[in-house]
Amino acid sequence: MTGKVWGTSCLLAAILLGATATATRGEVVPDGSRLAGNISIGKSLRIPPADIPDGYGSFADLNIYLTSGNSPQPDRIAAALRLAQKKLDVCRIFLRVHSVNYVVGPPLLSEWESMEFNNGLSPWERAFFSLTPRRSAGVVFVKRLDWTIGRDGITAVGYGGYLEEETDYLKTSRDRLFYRNHMAGYAVLGRSVGESSLIHELGHALLGLRHVKDRSNVMFSGLLARDDDSGFNERQCARGRANYPWVRPVPDRQMVSARPFPPE
């Protein structure tokens, strides 16, 4: 059974009706960045936790961040989240939206700068992620990422916890601590990515998975497209269920084994 928390009406209400609280703190991006300016979290809507259906032994709560004028239409976001849930059903991991937030900042905030193409943590990564809750998970929708080539906004990135030990971009112990506590668990998506890109990046960020060479797998990365019916295998599911604190066990519920996955 696929969870129904991703209904379009729920996201429409969250996005269009606005928020009940407004953040009071913000960060200033250093002048060395081409995007210098203030950034803060504006309107924010907390969504009451949904009941986790029977059959799911683990769950993950997501914070959704929208940059003004650069996010997909609510129905496209809802469709991508429903697809993500469908792919995670084999792992018995249930997704819930914890909050929907508007990001307030200079217009060029949408031109996301990443550590991968800046040889270290970028000013926008430091500024934005300093505002996210500690050890949380979520999705940030922007116009495009800084390595976009060709059609606007088709790129995305998932900040997996494993990168803390595997990348040279985190230069100091302070950088690694910041990454572990505020960046790991998040995906950043350009506004024109396909629906399947969300679950691929959540595979990195939420489940802690690396790329594979199998086109039938969600985590395939290459010049060719993933198969339409791509999925996770049981080894990946087990890795994801163990990726605490981004994925958590359902309290007082015995883990239900994932249904068999087709052989690789």
Buried (B, 14 or more C-beta within 10 A) or exposed (E): EBBEBBEBEBBBBBBEEBBEEEBEEBBEBEEEBEBBBEBBBBBBBBBEEBEBEEEBBBBBBBBBBBBEEBBBEBEBBBBBBBBBBBBBBBBBBBBBBBBBBBBBBBEBBBBBBBBBEBEBBBBBBBBBBBBBBEBBBBBBBBBBBBEBEEEEBBBBBBBBBBBBEEBEBBEEEEBBEBBBBBBBBBBBBBBBBBBBBBBBBBBBBBBBBBEBEBEBBBBBEEEEEBBEEBBBBBEBBBBBBEBEEBBBBBEEBEEEEBEEBEEE
